[in-house]
């Protein structure tokens, strides 16, 4: 439980940092576009905005993938395939055990 609490705290810290970072970069980009800034500073703030927004959206997507609902959905998708593989392997092993004595022939 302690590990989950630390992970959740870290997750919230990352989310807060990315949220504030997106706002700050957006503010600086807006002021660069409206002021007498050089083209290079506008491009730098634009690149920073794209990078921060990318990481923010990636973080949100990962949060959704780790939700209990998403995990249950993934389990329900994988369960039939896993069941099919287990049946195939168990029947295959059983068939090999049955056929093995017949392949030996008379002593």
N, C-alpha and C positions, 0 to 999 in steps of 0.2 A: 504494500500500500504506500509506503514511503516513496518508492521509485515512481509510482503513478502520480503522486502529488507533485514531485519535482518535475516530472515530464509535463504535467498540465500547467504548472507555473511557467516553465520555459516556453511552452506553446503560446500562452497568453502574452508573455513578454515579446516574443517574436511578432505576434499579431499586432500588438500595440505599437511596436517600433515601425513596422511596415505601414501601418495606418497613418501614423504621424509623419513618417518619411514621405509618403505619397503627398500629403497635404503641403509639407514644406517645399518639396521639389516643385509642386504645382504652383505654389506662390512665387517662388524664385523665377520659374519659367515665364509666368505671366508678367512679372515686373521686367524681365529681360526683353520681352516682346514689345511692351509699351514704352520702355525707356530707350535711351540712346546707347544700347549695349552693342558690343561687336558681334559679328556673325558667329565667331567661335564660342563666345559665352552662351549664346542662344543654343547652339548645337550641343554644347556640353550639358546644359540643363535639360535639353530635350532627350539626350541619351540617358541621363540620370533618371529622368521621369519614366522612360520606357523600361529601364532596368528595375526600378523600384516597383512599378506596376506589375511587371512580369513576375517578380518574386512574391508579391502580394497575392496575385491570382493563383499562382502555383501553391502557395501556402493554404489558400482557401480550398482549392481542389483537394489537397491532401487531407485537410480537416474533414471534408465531406466523405472521402474514401475510408477514413478510419471511424466513421460514426457507426453505432450499433446497427442501424438500419441497413447501411451499405454492406456491412459484414454479413448480416443475415441474408441479404439478397445474393451475395456472392456464394455463400454456402448453399443456398437453394439451387443455384445454377450448377455448382460443381457436384452436388450429391448424386444425381442420376449417373453421371459419367464415372464417378468413383465406384458406385455400386456395380455398374456394368464391368469395370475392370476387375473388381474383386471376384465377381461371379466367374468371369472368364478364366482368371488364374486358378481359382479353386476347382472349377470343373476340369480345366486342363491338367492340373496336378493329379486329380483323381483318375482321369482317363489314362495318364501315363503309368500310374500305379497298377491299374487294372491290365493294361496292355503289356507291361514289362514281363510278367511271368509267361505270357503267351509267346513272346518273341524268343525266349531262350530255347525252346524246343526240347526234345527228350534228352535226358542225360547220357 
